Structures are given as structure tokens and as C-alpha cells.
Amino acid sequence: MNTMIATEGLTKVFGAKTVVDSVTLQVNRGEVLGFLGPNGAGKSTTMKMITGYLRPTAGRSSICGQDVLDSPIEAKRHLGYLPEGAPLYPDMSPRGFLMFIAAIRGLRGAEKAKRVDQAIAMTQLAEVLAQPIETLSKGFKRRVGLAQALLHDPDVLILDEPTDGLDPNQKHEVRKLIHDIAPTKAIIISTHILEEVEAVCSRAVVIAQGRVIADDTPAGLIARSPRHGAVTLTVAAARAEAVKNALSSIAGVGAVQQGKANGKGVLLTAFAKDGADVATAIAERAAAEHWPISNLHTERGNLDSVFRSLTNPTARKAA
């Protein structure tokens, strides 16, 4: 694979506090990496060091093989960056701002106009092109910031909270855009929206207290959820205890949790041990013994619970 972003031991110390602690990553062409972590984990600081905006205390980063410290201009030619807050010139219009950025990027004449028009279309800015940026909503300002990151068609995109302030329709359009351009680029997205990671990312890195604590696919992280592979069924109250005992005897089943009774019966959840696939065995046993059940389904687990268990010190200790 073609490595487009590489960091080695990136570290940043402010005073006595180590904000980023020896982060090493590689992102290849075609990858969309979701960069996750609680507030203050070091996500934005890491991204600023990768882009060359902030000098690391230790470590290196490169973009398309160009060292960000030794060859900053060459590295940044390949880079589109949407920083946190997306600083803009408030008295400019979106079109004026994008033309200005295009000129800074070295674009001229027809190519300059073409790239600006493409960025406007990709981020759906046509309706606000003549307005002063200071009058735009937070969502439109964010889209102007995204447009400037895209207009020179960079090989690498570093996007810090790209859908912050967007409404659900706008978020959908930005996610679709990222999905469409991803095959030819390497993309890092910092986000607090876990559903966004599942929607657009091929890989997820979790950082806490400045250190990488997980690096996996979104599906791989979800598989770490305690409820991943668990089987939930609703059984008639009169048979609940017998079914619970039967579930406990099935190979691969760990704990069996009983919920409160309702009008449909009693909810039972059988948790799988060590990633075992217990759904088929449970379904076969239910059919063979004619369990009086009204529904049976396999739990997928969720990224939210995995994120909390990885990043919350109390939850990690309990796990």
C-alpha cells in the first residue's frame, strides 16, 4: 500500500504537561481514519503537528514522503487541512475567500476558476456565495472551511470535526462526499460523532491522555462490546426460569441476564464467551424444546460502549 501520512513518536509537551505522548501512525491511500478520543485527549494537537501547524517537542511526521519540518512547502502542497474552528476572513464572501486561497495555492486563470467552482459545488455553497462570511450560519462557515481544504484536490485531507454545526442533511452530504473521494486520498477525520466513524471510516484510532490505546476497523472495535454476539429473547414468564437454565448450559454461553417481565413475557439475554457464535445453538435448542418465545435476535454491540470502556479510567479498571 502507498503510505501517504506517517508519524513517528509524535510528542508535545506544554510546560509540565505531556499532551501528546509518542503517537506513531501510518495512513495509506484509500484509508479514512477516524481519530477518536474524549475532550483534551490530544486529537487536535496531534493533527496540528501532522500538518506542520505546530512543532512537536519530539518525533516526526511526513506527508506523501515529504518531512513536514524539513520540507514544509513540499509537504503542504499535498495537504488539505480543515482545522478546529476553521478560521476565515469574516468580511470576505465565500467566493472571494476561495479565490484568495486558490491564488495562495498557486492556481491561475481558468484552472483557478474551475477548481473554485468545483469546491463550491462539492460543498453546496452556491446560495451564499455573495454574502459576507460573518453573516453565515455556523454550518455554512464550516462548509466554506471544507471547500478551501478541497479546492486544490490534495492527496491528503486532515479534517478536524468536519460536520460540526451541520444539520442532518448537510452531514449526510459531507459524509457522501468523503466516501466518494476516499479511494484516491488518505484522510484523517477527528470527530465526537461515533455514528460518523461507522458511516465513513475504514479504520478507527482511539487516543486518551495523549496515547493511542486502540487501532482497529470500526467493526473490530464494535466486536469488543460486551453485547456483541449476545442473544436476546422474550420468553413466556411461566417458562422463564427453565429457559434461563437451559441457556446457561449451552456451550459458548457465559452469563445469562434476566430483565423485568412485561406484557409479552420475560426478557433474557445470553452473553457469548470469548467471541463465540451462540445464536445458531440457541435457536436450535429453542426449536427442539419448543420454548414459548415471541422474539429472538442477536445483538450487534455498539461503538459508544466500547469508546467509554477504552477512554474512561473507571470503566477500564472495572473491565
BELBELDA-V273400 format. One record per residue. N is the residue number from 1. D_FIRST is the distance of its C-alpha to the first C-alpha in Angstrom with 2 decimals. Layout:
N & D_FIRST
N & D_FIRST
This chain:
1 & 0.00
2 & 3.80
3 & 6.21
4 & 9.33
5 & 11.79
6 & 12.73
7 & 16.16
8 & 18.05
9 & 21.43
10 & 22.36
11 & 26.07
12 & 28.85
13 & 32.50
14 & 35.32
15 & 38.62
16 & 38.82
17 & 36.08
18 & 32.44
19 & 30.65
20 & 27.04
21 & 26.64
22 & 23.71
23 & 20.75
24 & 17.35
25 & 14.23
26 & 10.58
27 & 9.45
28 & 6.21
29 & 7.16
30 & 9.13
31 & 10.16
32 & 13.88
33 & 14.97
34 & 18.71
35 & 20.39
36 & 23.61
37 & 26.68
38 & 30.44
39 & 32.22
40 & 32.18
41 & 29.14
42 & 27.45
43 & 24.95
44 & 26.29
45 & 26.83
46 & 23.23
47 & 22.09
48 & 24.77
49 & 23.53
50 & 19.90
51 & 21.43
52 & 23.94
53 & 26.88
54 & 27.91
55 & 27.89
56 & 26.79
57 & 29.38
58 & 26.78
59 & 23.06
60 & 20.58
61 & 18.04
62 & 15.93
63 & 14.69
64 & 12.40
65 & 13.34
66 & 16.98
67 & 19.01
68 & 20.93
69 & 24.12
70 & 24.21
71 & 23.01
72 & 23.78
73 & 24.54
74 & 21.47
75 & 19.24
76 & 21.29
77 & 21.15
78 & 17.64
79 & 18.93
80 & 20.94
81 & 22.81
82 & 25.24
83 & 27.12
84 & 29.48
85 & 32.66
86 & 31.24
87 & 33.99
88 & 35.61
89 & 38.74
90 & 41.26
91 & 43.69
92 & 41.19
93 & 40.48
94 & 36.92
95 & 37.01
96 & 38.50
97 & 35.95
98 & 32.98
99 & 34.67
100 & 35.12
101 & 31.47
102 & 30.46
103 & 32.87
104 & 31.47
105 & 28.02
106 & 29.68
107 & 29.98
108 & 33.28
109 & 35.54
110 & 34.43
111 & 30.71
112 & 31.63
113 & 33.73
114 & 31.16
115 & 28.39
116 & 30.95
117 & 32.15
118 & 28.68
119 & 28.05
120 & 31.53
121 & 30.95
122 & 27.61
123 & 29.35
124 & 32.74
125 & 34.86
126 & 37.36
127 & 40.29
128 & 40.31
129 & 39.43
130 & 42.89
131 & 43.51
132 & 43.37
133 & 40.28
134 & 42.66
135 & 44.20
136 & 41.01
137 & 40.17
138 & 37.51
139 & 35.25
140 & 35.69
141 & 35.17
142 & 31.85
143 & 30.91
144 & 32.03
145 & 29.75
146 & 26.78
147 & 27.83
148 & 27.83
149 & 24.25
150 & 23.18
151 & 25.53
152 & 23.60
153 & 20.51
154 & 18.19
155 & 14.40
156 & 14.81
157 & 17.51
158 & 19.30
159 & 21.98
160 & 24.74
161 & 26.68
162 & 26.07
163 & 28.56
164 & 31.24
165 & 34.60
166 & 33.56
167 & 35.59
168 & 34.12
169 & 33.90
170 & 32.17
171 & 29.66
172 & 28.90
173 & 28.38
174 & 26.03
175 & 23.93
176 & 23.89
177 & 22.90
178 & 19.90
179 & 18.91
180 & 19.41
181 & 17.42
182 & 14.44
183 & 12.22
184 & 12.10
185 & 12.12
186 & 11.28
187 & 14.57
188 & 16.64
189 & 19.94
190 & 22.80
191 & 25.33
192 & 28.35
193 & 28.26
194 & 26.78
195 & 27.06
196 & 24.74
197 & 21.95
198 & 22.57
199 & 22.89
200 & 19.78
201 & 17.32
202 & 14.49
203 & 14.78
204 & 17.85
205 & 18.71
206 & 22.45
207 & 24.22
208 & 27.91
209 & 30.16
210 & 27.35
211 & 25.21
212 & 22.16
213 & 23.79
214 & 21.29
215 & 17.57
216 & 17.03
217 & 16.71
218 & 19.95
219 & 21.17
220 & 20.64
221 & 22.69
222 & 25.32
223 & 25.69
224 & 27.01
225 & 29.91
226 & 33.25
227 & 34.05
228 & 30.93
229 & 32.37
230 & 35.94
231 & 38.51
232 & 41.17
233 & 44.38
234 & 47.76
235 & 50.69
236 & 54.45
237 & 56.01
238 & 58.49
239 & 55.77
240 & 53.28
241 & 54.21
242 & 54.16
243 & 50.75
244 & 49.40
245 & 50.67
246 & 49.25
247 & 45.77
248 & 45.95
249 & 46.66
250 & 43.59
251 & 40.98
252 & 37.91
253 & 39.86
254 & 40.32
255 & 42.42
256 & 44.24
257 & 45.08
258 & 48.11
259 & 48.49
260 & 51.68
261 & 53.69
262 & 53.91
263 & 55.61
264 & 53.11
265 & 53.21
266 & 51.31
267 & 47.57
268 & 45.94
269 & 42.34
270 & 41.06
271 & 38.09
272 & 35.73
273 & 35.36
274 & 32.02
275 & 30.10
276 & 32.54
277 & 32.90
278 & 36.60
279 & 37.06
280 & 38.03
281 & 40.47
282 & 42.08
283 & 42.48
284 & 44.04
285 & 46.37
286 & 47.40
287 & 48.28
288 & 50.11
289 & 52.20
290 & 52.69
291 & 51.55
292 & 52.93
293 & 49.66
294 & 49.07
295 & 45.27
296 & 42.34
297 & 38.72
298 & 35.58
299 & 34.32
300 & 30.69
301 & 30.90
302 & 29.79
303 & 27.40
304 & 30.44
305 & 31.99
306 & 28.83
307 & 28.37
308 & 32.03
309 & 31.89
310 & 28.95
311 & 30.34
312 & 34.08
313 & 35.52
314 & 38.44
315 & 36.29
316 & 33.98
317 & 37.16
318 & 38.62
319 & 35.52
